[in-house]
Amino acid sequence: VKLIAEPWDVGPGGYQVGSFPWQWAEWNGRYRDAVRRFWRGDKGLKGEFATRITGSSDLYELSGRRPFASINFVTAHDGFTLQDLVSYNQKHNAANQEGNRDGSNANYSTNCGVEGPTQDPEVIARRETLKRSFVTTLMLSQGVPMLLGGDELSRTQQGNNNPYCHDSELNWYHWDLNERRRAFLMFVQKVIAFRKAHHNFRRRRFLTGEPDERGVRDALWWHPDGREMTWEDWSREDLQAFGLVLRGDRIEGMDRRGRPLKDDTFFLIFNGGEDPVSFHLPGDPAGTPPYWSVESDVGAHLGTPTHAADEVLEVPAHAVAVLRAHQSGEDPPPVDGAAAVSVRTTPSRAAAATKA
C-alpha cells in the first residue's frame, strides 16, 4: 500500500509538508515553488533549489524517511498547466464567473515577454526552452516525479488556474498536435526513459557529500569557474548557474540480484539566468580525468559531442545541460538525446559538504 498525502488544509498551520509519519510520501509543494522560482529567474534561490532537487532531506530525513517520500511536481490538477506556466504572468479566471477572485495568485510564472498566445519566435523559443528545463529538472531530481497529464502535449487552459467548474475546450485534451508540440512530446518521452535507465537519479538514500576511502564524494557542487561551490557562492544573488556531479560508483543499495548498484557518472548544469554562462568542466576526484559526452542541449550548440575535463562549455540561458563521464581510451557512450535542453535557504547536506 502506498500512502501519499496532499498536505494542505484550511486554517493556520494547515500546510503540513514534511510532518507526516514515516510510512507516508507527500506532495512536495516546496519543491514546486523552488523549481518554478529558479527557472523564472528569481535570485538568491540556489540553495533552496539544490535542496529540493536532491530529495528534500531537510523535510524527510529526520523522520527516517528516504528521498522517495518526496513526490516532486511542478504542476498539478489545480493551478497553471506547464504551457501556461511559461505563457502567463497572471491568472485569467473570468470564465469562472467569480470576478477573477478564485484561484491562487502565487503562481511564480512568467509570460516570457508576451501575455498569452503569440507568434513571436523569440518568445516561443524561450517558452520551449523553459518547458524542457522544467521537465528535465523534474525527471532528474531525487524523489518521485509527478507529471500533470496533458503537460506532455503542451495543453493550455488559456491562463485559467482554477477550471474545475468547466467541461469545455478550456480543459479538454487536444490531440491534433502541431510539429512543435509533437517534438515536445517526444522530448518528454525520452527524458522519462532516461530516468528509468539510470539509478543515479533514483537513489534510495540521501546524498551526503562525504568522501569514501578514495576521497570520492557521491555529490559535488560545481562553480562555473571550475571549482567547488563555497558557502559564499551559495549566498551570492548574482550567481544563477551551478553544476552538480553525481557519481555512479557511489550509489547505496543492491539490485534485485543482490549486486551493488552502479551507474554512469553525470554532470548536470543549471543556468537559471538571462545570459549564457561559460562552465569549466570538472575532472575526476579519484584520479584520471574523464571525458564528458553531452547528452543533449537546447537553444545553442554546446560544441562537439565529447569534451575533455577542464574544457569550457557555454550553457545557454534558462537551460539545463546533462553530460556523462567516460574515461580516456573508452569509446564515449551513445548520445541518446534524452537529457536536457534547453530559490534562498540553507543548502542540503550534500551542498553543505562543499564548504570551503
N, C-alpha and C positions, 0 to 999 in steps of 0.2 A: 504494500500500500504506500503510495506517495502522497504526502500531506504538504500542500502548497498554500501558503497564506497570502492573501491580498491585504497587507497590514494597515489598512486605513479604517477609521471610524470617526463619527462626528464628535464634536466637543473637544475641550482642552485635553491634551495628551492622547488624542485619538490615533496619532500616527505612531506605530509601534514596530517599525522595521528594525530587525536585529534583536528583538525582545522575545521571540517565540522559543519554545523548548527545542532541545537538540534534535528531535525527530523531524522537525519541520524545515521545509525550504520556504523562501519568501520572495515575492516580487520586490525587487530592489529599486525603489524609486530614487534613491540617492545615486545609483548607477545611471539611471535615465537622465537625471538633471545634470550630473557632471559631464557626461558624454555630450549632451546637447550643447551645453555652455562652452565646452572646449572647442568643439567644431564650429560653433557660432563665432568664435574668436575672442571670447571673454578672457581677460588677462588674470594672472595670479591663480590659476586653477590646475597647474601641472600636478601638484601633489595629490589633490583630490582625484584627478583623472587617473593617475598612476595607481592609487589605492583601489579604485573601482575595477580597472581592467585586470588587476591581479587577484581578484576574488573577494575583495572587501573583508580582509582579515580583521579589521577593527570592529566589524559588526558580528562576526560569526565565530572567530577562533576561540575566544574566552569561554564560550558556552560548549566547547567541544565539537563544534560543527566544522565542516570542511568546505572547500570552495563551491561544491555543488549545492550548498544551501542557498547560494545567491542565484536567483532567477533574473538574469540580466535582460534588459529590454530598453529600447529607445522609444517605441510607440506601442500603444495598446488599444483596446476597444474604445476607450474614451480618450479624447484628445485628437490632435492632428495625426493624419497619416504621414508616412515618411515623405511623400511627394509634397504635401502641404507644409511640412516642417521646413522645407527649403524654398517655399514659394510665398509664404505669408508672414508678415510681422505681427499681424493682429488677427484675432478670431473674427469670423464673418457669420454670425448665427442669426441673422434677421429672419431667415426662413423658419426658425423655430417658434416665432411669434411671441418671444419674451423680451423684446426690446434689446436684444444682444446682451442681456444681463446674465444669461446662463452660460455654463462652460467656464473653464479656468482661464484666467488672464496670464498665468505664469507658464507660457509655452516655450520660452527660451528658443525661439525660432528665428529665422532670417529669410527675407524675401530675395536676397542676393541682388538687390537693386531695383526690382520691379515688383509691385504687389500683385500677385496672381499670375494668370497666363500671360505669356509673352512670346514673341518671335525673335527676340534679341539673341543672337548666337552666343555672345559672351555670357549673358545671364544663364542661358540654358546649359552651357558648358560648366559653369561654376556649380549649378544645381546638381548636375550629373556627377561631378567630382565629389561633392559633399555626400550625396546618397551612397556612393561607393565607399567613402571613408566611414560612414556610419555602419554600413553592413560589415565591412572588414573588421572594424573595431569590435563590433558585437560578436562576430563569429570567432575571433582570435583572442577574446578575453577569457580568463579563467572563470569558471562558473558554468551555468546552463543558459544558453541563449534562447530567447523567446522572440520570434519574428511575427509581427502582425500580419495576418492573412490579407493579401492584396498589395502589400508593400512591394513584393517582388514584381508586381505588374504595374508599378507606378500609379496606383489608384489614388484619385483625388476626391475629397469631399468639398471642394471649392472653398476651402478655408473655414468650414464649419467644424468645430471641435466638440460638438455635442449632438450628433444627428440621430440619436436613438429613436426619436419620435417619427422618423421618416421611413417609408417604404417606397423609394423612388430612385431615380438615377443618381441622386445625391450620394447614396451609399451602396449602390449596386456595383458588382464587379463588371468590368468591361473587358471582353476577351479579344476584341479586334485590335491587336497591338500593332503600332507602327514600328518602324525599324529601330528607333531609339529605345522604345520600351522592350522590344524583343532582346536587344543587346543587354539591357539591364537585367532582364530575367535570366539570361544565360550566365551573366556575371554572378548573380546570387546563387545559382545552382553550383557553379564552380567553387565559390567560397565555402559553401556548406560541405561539399565533397572534400575540400582541402582540410577543413577542420576535422572531419571524420577520419581522415587518413593519418592524422598526427596526434600522438599522445601529448606532445608538448603543449598543446592548447586545451587539454582536457585532464589536467593534473588532479590527483586525488588529495594532495596535501598542499598547504600554502607554501609559496616561495619564502625563503629565509634570507637570501643574500649572503649566507655563511659559506666560507670556503671548505672544501674537503681536504684530504691529506695531500692532494696535488696542488692545492691553492686555487682550485676551480670552484666558482660560485654557480648556483643554479640560475641566478639572475644578475645582470649587470646593467646599470642605468648609464647611458652614454650621452655625453655632451657633443654638440656639432663640431667643436674644436678638436675632437679626438682624444678625449679623456673621460674619466668617470665624473658623473654629476656629484656636486658637493651640496651641503646644506644651503650655502649662499646661492647656488644655481637654482635650487627649488624655490627660493623666495623672490627671485628676480622676475618682475612682471613683464619685462621686455623680452624675455626668452620664452618663446611659444613653440619651440621644437625640441625634441629629445628622442633618444633611442633606447631600446630595450633588447639586450641579448638574452635569449632563453636557451640554456644548454640542454641538448638532447641526451647527454650522458649523466644528467643529474635529475632524473625523474624517479621519485619514490613509488614503490609498488611493484606488483608482479602481474604478468598477463594471465590468461586463462590456463596456460600450461605451466605456470609456476616459474616462468623466466622473468628476469628483471626487465622492466620497461625501458626501451631505448628508442630514440628518435633522432632526427637531424637537429642540428643547432640552427636557430633562426635569429635574425636581427630585424626588429621592427622599428621603423622610423615614423614618428608622428609629427607632422608640421601643421599646427593649428593657426599659423599666422597668415598675413595677407601677402607675403612675399616668398619667393623660393629661398631655400636655405641650403648652403653647402655643408655636407657631412663628411668628416674624415672617418673612414670605416675602421672598426676595431680589429686588432689581432687576436690570436688565441692565447688566453691567460695560461694555458698549460704548456706552451712552447711554440711549436711550429705554426707560423702564421697561416691562417686559412685563406682560401679564396671565397668570394661571395658571388652567388648567382642570383640575379634579380628575378623574382617570381612574377612580378607584374608592375606596371606603372600606369599613371594617368596624367593627362594634361600636358606632359612633357616627357621626352625620351630621357631615360636615366643613363644613357650611354650604351656601351656594349653589354651583352648578357652576363658577362663574368668580369669581376673586379678583384684585384689583389687587396690584401689588408693595407691600410693606410692610404689607399686611394681616396679621392674626393668625389662624392656624388652630389649632384644638385637635385634636391627634392622639391617638387612644385608646392605652391601654396595650397592649403586646405587638403593635403593629401597624406596617405599612408604609403610607405614603401616596405616591401617584405623581401628579405634576402635570406638565402640558405647557404650555410657554410659547407665547404668541402676542402680537403687537404691538397697541397701541392702534389702533382703527379696523378691525382684522381681525375677521372672524367667528371665534369660537372653534372649534377642531376638534371633531368629534363626540366625545362621551363614550362610549367603547365598552365600558366595564366590564371591560376585560381586565387591569387592573393590580391594585393591591394591596388587601388588606384588612388589612382586617383583616377581645473575648475577648483579656495586655497585652504587646505588643511594640512596636517602632518602627513607626509608620505607613508605608504605602507611599510611594514617591517623590512621587506626586500629593498625598498627605496632607501629607507633609513640606514641600511647597512653600508651604503656607499659614502657615508660621511667621511670627509677628508681627514 
